[in-house]
Amino acid sequence: MQALQIHAGPRALRHLREQGLRPADVRAIPAAAGGPKGLVLNPLDRLIFGNWLAGSTQPVHLLGASIGAWRMATACLDDPAAAFAQMADDYIHQHYDHAPGKAPKASHVSEVFGAKLAERFGGREAKVLEHPRYRLHVFTSRGRHLLGREGRFRTPLGYLGAFATNALSRKAMGGWLERVVFSDAREPLPLHLHDFRTHVVPLRADNLQPSLLASCSIPFWLQAVHDIPGAPRGAYWDGGITDYHLHLNYASMDAGLVLYPHFQKTVIPGWLDKALRHRHRATQHLDNVVVLSPSPAWIASLPNAKLPDRSDFQRYGDDLAARVRAWSTAVRESERLAEEFAHWLESPGAIVPQPLA
């Protein structure tokens, strides 16, 4: 059974067929939101950032939303392979106090998760922001109007409005939420962001951790992060709301390929587009994108025949040990994704890349 599948946009597919894939070809790496699903990409992350990309010298732009932002910031630390292994351990063992039969309070989850980010990135901001090759871009969602501040009634009403307008038009959702990218101050993103209302803020030492926390702050599960230094005032939430899988205009880049380790082959624009199947199709924006993703057959071999996801918190309840075992098994099995990618790099005939659809 093949664990890894490779899909590519037209330009990228021609490149793979004619030249294969080299580290020097990669100019950008996106990392999607998706919570625990991102765990299965951990061995690929360790291979790509810990070894493979070291074979080139060009700057590489790292784009992340939610867990993807955490992953891409981790790539900028010293010894990224070890840092990614630590990140997987942190994520697998996360636990939050709660009353019997009730979900943890959002304030508690934010406090615990914020402390973990401080533990991993506190005092290391310069390592991330001054990485000689990587340029980090953290995607967040900033509330507008009713969603400008978090509140017991205004937040659910605001998200109801966002849901309704998004169903009519993705751009219309910009009346409720805007994309705010905390972006490497040395070099801008080499692609256009004209598809949705966008604000770009220089990434700094004093807003690195707040922006990462905001990018991971799922509405109603965590609290919004308010008034991030250097950015417009307001409430900031999970970057996946506006950019679930970062379906951006990569084709507007003037050179290079986009390497996208992903937990599925489709690239969905926003979190509220999950149920809108017509927005799941590949577009011309993905012309130069190479997507690495697990095959459905391999996913079916994992515990519960699926990727780890947030439903596992309810599935396992207070049985932390059982959830840890299931998620650890998924990460261990996903070593095959990294092994097959490494083999394909050496022997391109081992996996036949398919067109993105």
Residue pairs with C-beta under 8 A, 6 or more apart in sequence:
1 295
1 297
1 298
1 301
2 295
2 297
2 298
2 340
2 351
3 294
3 295
3 298
3 334
3 336
3 337
3 340
4 292
4 293
4 294
4 295
4 298
4 336
4 337
4 340
4 341
4 344
4 351
5 265
5 292
5 293
5 294
5 295
5 351
5 354
6 16
6 290
6 291
6 292
6 344
6 351
6 352
6 353
6 354
7 265
7 290
7 291
7 293
7 353
7 354
7 355
7 356
7 357
8 15
8 16
8 289
8 290
8 291
8 353
8 354
8 355
8 356
9 251
9 282
9 284
9 286
9 287
9 288
9 289
9 290
9 355
9 356
10 287
10 355
11 251
11 287
11 288
12 257
12 258
12 287
12 288
12 289
12 290
13 353
13 355
15 21
15 25
15 257
15 288
16 290
16 348
16 353
17 353
19 25
20 345
20 348
21 257
21 259
21 290
21 345
21 348
22 55
22 56
23 52
23 53
23 54
23 55
23 56
24 55
24 56
24 57
24 58
25 256
25 257
26 53
26 56
26 58
26 60
26 256
26 257
26 258
26 259
27 58
27 59
27 60
27 61
27 190
27 253
27 255
27 256
27 257
27 258
28 60
28 61
28 62
28 63
28 190
28 191
28 250
28 253
28 256
28 258
28 259
29 48
29 60
29 61
29 62
29 63
29 72
29 258
29 259
29 260
29 261
30 63
30 64
30 68
30 245
30 246
30 248
30 258
30 260
31 38
31 41
31 62
31 63
31 64
31 65
31 67
31 68
31 69
31 71
31 72
31 246
31 261
32 38
32 65
32 66
32 68
32 240
32 244
32 245
32 246
32 262
32 263
32 267
33 65
33 66
33 67
33 68
33 238
33 239
33 240
33 243
33 244
33 245
33 271
34 66
34 67
34 68
34 240
34 244
34 245
34 263
34 309
35 66
35 67
35 218
35 309
35 310
36 67
36 91
36 307
36 308
36 309
36 310
36 312
36 327
37 263
37 307
37 308
37 309
38 67
38 68
38 71
38 263
39 88
39 91
39 92
39 307
39 308
39 327
39 330
39 331
39 334
40 263
40 294
40 302
40 307
40 308
40 330
40 331
40 334
40 337
41 71
41 261
41 262
41 263
41 334
41 337
42 84
42 85
42 87
42 88
42 331
42 334
43 331
43 334
43 335
43 337
43 338
44 261
44 292
44 334
44 337
44 338
44 341
45 71
45 74
45 75
45 80
45 84
45 261
46 80
46 81
46 84
46 85
46 338
47 338
47 341
47 342
48 259
48 261
49 75
49 80
49 81
49 84
50 79
50 80
50 81
50 84
51 81
52 342
52 345
53 60
53 133
57 133
58 133
58 256
59 133
59 134
59 135
59 187
60 133
60 134
60 135
61 134
61 135
61 137
61 184
61 187
61 189
61 190
62 72
62 75
62 76
62 134
62 135
62 136
62 137
63 72
63 137
63 139
63 189
63 246
63 248
64 70
64 71
64 72
64 73
64 136
64 137
64 138
64 139
64 215
64 239
64 246
65 138
65 139
65 140
65 215
65 238
65 239
65 240
65 243
65 244
65 246
66 215
66 216
66 218
66 238
66 239
66 240
67 91
67 216
68 239
68 246
69 138
69 139
69 211
69 212
69 215
69 216
69 239
70 87
70 117
70 212
70 215
70 216
71 84
71 87
72 134
72 136
72 137
72 138
73 121
73 128
73 136
73 138
73 208
73 212
74 80
74 83
74 84
74 87
74 120
75 83
75 84
75 134
76 127
76 128
76 129
76 131
76 134
76 136
77 83
77 120
77 121
77 124
77 127
77 128
78 127
83 120
86 120
87 120
88 331
90 116
90 120
91 327
92 324
92 327
92 328
92 331
93 320
93 324
94 112
94 113
94 116
95 320
96 104
96 108
96 109
96 112
97 104
97 108
98 104
98 105
98 108
103 221
106 220
106 221
106 222
106 223
107 223
109 221
109 222
110 213
110 217
110 222
110 223
113 213
113 216
113 222
114 209
114 213
117 209
117 212
117 213
118 209
121 128
121 208
121 209
121 212
122 209
125 205
125 208
125 209
126 205
128 136
128 208
129 136
129 184
129 185
129 203
129 204
129 205
129 208
135 184
135 186
135 187
136 183
136 184
136 203
137 181
137 182
137 183
137 184
137 189
137 203
138 181
138 182
138 183
138 203
138 208
138 211
138 212
138 215
138 239
139 179
139 180
139 181
139 215
139 239
139 242
139 243
139 246
140 179
140 180
140 181
140 182
140 211
140 214
140 215
140 228
140 236
140 237
140 238
140 239
141 177
141 178
141 179
141 180
141 236
141 237
141 238
141 239
141 240
141 241
141 242
141 243
142 177
142 178
142 179
142 180
142 199
142 231
142 232
142 234
142 235
142 236
142 237
143 149
143 150
143 158
143 176
143 177
143 224
143 234
143 235
143 236
143 237
144 174
144 175
144 176
144 177
144 178
144 234
145 158
145 175
145 176
146 154
146 157
146 158
146 161
146 176
147 154
147 155
147 158
147 159
147 162
147 176
147 177
147 235
148 234
148 235
149 226
149 234
149 235
150 223
150 224
150 226
150 235
155 219
155 220
155 224
156 220
158 176
159 176
159 219
161 175
161 176
162 173
162 176
162 177
162 241
162 272
163 272
165 172
165 173
165 175
165 176
166 172
166 173
166 270
166 272
166 273
167 272
167 276
170 195
170 196
170 269
170 270
170 273
170 279
171 195
171 196
171 197
173 196
173 242
173 270
173 272
174 196
174 197
177 237
177 241
177 242
178 196
178 197
178 198
178 199
178 242
179 193
179 196
179 197
179 198
179 199
179 239
179 242
179 243
180 198
180 199
180 200
180 201
180 231
180 232
180 236
181 189
181 193
181 198
181 199
181 200
181 201
182 201
182 202
182 203
182 207
182 208
182 211
182 228
182 231
183 189
183 200
183 201
183 202
183 203
184 203
185 202
185 203
185 204
188 200
189 200
190 253
190 254
191 248
191 249
191 250
191 252
191 253
192 249
192 252
193 200
193 248
193 249
194 249
195 248
195 249
195 285
196 242
196 243
199 231
199 232
201 207
201 211
201 228
201 230
201 231
201 232
202 230
203 211
204 229
204 230
206 229
206 230
207 228
207 229
207 230
207 231
210 225
210 228
210 229
210 236
211 225
211 228
211 231
211 236
213 222
213 225
214 224
214 225
214 228
214 236
214 237
214 238
214 239
215 238
215 239
216 222
216 238
217 223
217 224
217 225
217 236
217 237
217 238
218 237
218 238
218 240
219 237
219 238
219 241
222 238
224 235
224 236
224 237
225 235
225 236
225 237
226 233
226 234
226 235
226 236
227 233
227 234
228 236
238 271
240 270
240 271
241 270
241 271
241 272
242 270
242 271
243 269
243 270
244 268
244 269
244 270
244 271
244 273
244 274
245 262
245 266
245 267
245 268
245 269
246 267
247 267
247 268
247 269
247 283
247 285
247 286
248 285
249 285
250 258
250 285
250 286
250 287
250 288
250 289
251 284
251 285
251 286
251 287
251 288
252 285
253 288
256 288
257 288
257 289
257 290
258 288
258 289
258 290
259 290
259 292
260 267
260 289
260 290
260 291
260 292
261 292
261 293
262 291
262 292
262 293
263 293
263 294
263 307
264 293
264 294
265 291
265 293
265 356
266 280
266 281
266 282
267 280
267 282
267 286
267 289
267 291
267 356
268 274
268 279
268 280
269 279
273 279
273 280
281 357
282 355
282 356
282 357
286 356
289 356
290 353
291 356
292 337
292 341
294 307
294 334
294 337
298 333
298 336
298 337
299 305
299 306
299 307
301 333
302 329
302 330
302 333
303 325
303 326
303 329
303 330
304 312
304 315
304 326
307 330
308 326
308 327
308 330
312 323
312 326
312 327
313 323
315 323
316 322
316 323
316 326
340 350
340 351
343 350
344 350
344 351
